């Protein structure tokens, strides 16, 4: 096991993907945990031609519209 806890190259790639998603959420002023939990709950029901609806900046805009209503 490496010092970071990743036993393989694949583990490191998965971690890099997660850090990228968390960073994208933070850059868009979105709580990463709230966004990720909601995205995982909605992903199965999202049409394959509309994955952009799950991205942090779109999620933020949708949540803002809900709060303003």
N, C-alpha and C positions, 0 to 999 in steps of 0.2 A: 504494500500500500504506500502510496506517495505521501508526502507531507501534507498535501491538501485533501487527502482522503479519496482520491480517484485511482482505482486499481488499473485502469486501462485507458487507452486512447479514446475509446467510445465514451467512457465515463466523463472524460475531460470535455469532449464535444457536447455532451448533454448539459454539463454544467455551464459551458460557454453559451449555449442556446438559452438557458434559464436566465443567466446574468444579462443577456441581451434583452430579453423580454422585460425583466425587472427594470433595467435601465430605460427602456423605451417608455414604460409606464411613468417612471419618475420624471423624465424629461417633459412629459405631457401633463404634469401635475395631477396624476392619477395614483391612488393608493394601490400599489402592486398586488397586495393580498386580496383586496376587494375585487379588483379587476380580474385577476387570475381565477378566483373562485367562481365569479359570474360567467367568465368565458368558458370554463370547463363545464358548467351547468348547461350552457347554451350551445356548445359546439356541435352536439349530435343533431340538433334541430336546425342548424344553419345550412342553407343550400350551398352546394359546392361552388356555385358561381358567385357567391357573396361572402367570401371569407373576410373581406375588408370590414364588415360590420363588427368583427370581433377585435379589431385593432384598438390600442389604448386611446388614440385621439378621437376615433369615432365613438367609442364607448363613453368617453368624457362628454362629448357633445350630446349624446343621447340622454345621459344622466342629467345634464344641465337642462335640457328640454323638459324632462319629467319634473324636476324641481321647480321650474318656472311655471308649470301648469297648475 
